[in-house]
Amino acid sequence: GDSVTQMEGPVTLSEEAFLTINCTYTATGYPSLFWYVQYPGEGLQLLLKATKADDKGSNKGFEATYRKETTSFHLEKGSVQVSDSAVYFCALSEGFQKLVFGTGTRLLVSP
Amino acid sequence: DTGVSQNPRHKITKRGQNVTFRCDPISEHNRLYWYRQTLGQGPEFLTYFQNEAQLEKSRLLSDRFSAERPKGSFSTLEIQRTEQGDSAMYLCASSPQSGQGTDTQYFGPGTRLTVL
């Protein structure tokens, strides 16, 4: 079945550092890819998405590019802030069906 | 747009008791999903409704679990004879059937269940 693998955390960075969180996927078809974020004490929020190969999703300074050849959707941000501390989930869906999530990566940003 | 709401936010129960959770999706969202998230893991799909029809159920959804969506609006998830392994966060999400964002699910805050 479909699956998502993301790098284990926690990822610990200083403010203004560059962030990469790796995500790879396995799917039988052509899924849409998503990054969701869960801030402490809050629900899951959609951060960005991409629906086809070579699409780039972006939001709040975060970016991710749908790479079909490497089945990857790595999340990047050029300069993280303390307020970016959260758990980040990579996910895929095929059609309008269920989302398949990775295990999540906790990001801790210190001042 | 008030977002997806879930009630209660927290539920503590004793093993063997029945519990019921409610989810109110974003208005006019035809699709509704239930997920379960345990500590340190990503959400796992449980079931999916399009309007009032339950179209898919995960094998995680044992016969102690039942979900309904009467009239295609709010949904309930009931767990009978709860077990300690049922302790988790239960998440509800909804998405529109037409227009922009049909492939995007919007999540509620979740109901945290603790089974003692």
Interface residues (C-beta under 8 A of the other chain):
Chain A: V4 S32 F34 Y36 E42 G43 L44 Q45 L46 K49 T51 F89 A91 S93 G95 F96 Q97 K98 L99 V100 F101 G102 T103 G104
Chain B: R31 Y33 Y35 G40 Q41 G42 P43 E44 F45 Y48 E56 S58 L91 A93 S95 Q97 T102 D103 T104 Q105 Y106 F107 G108 P109 G110
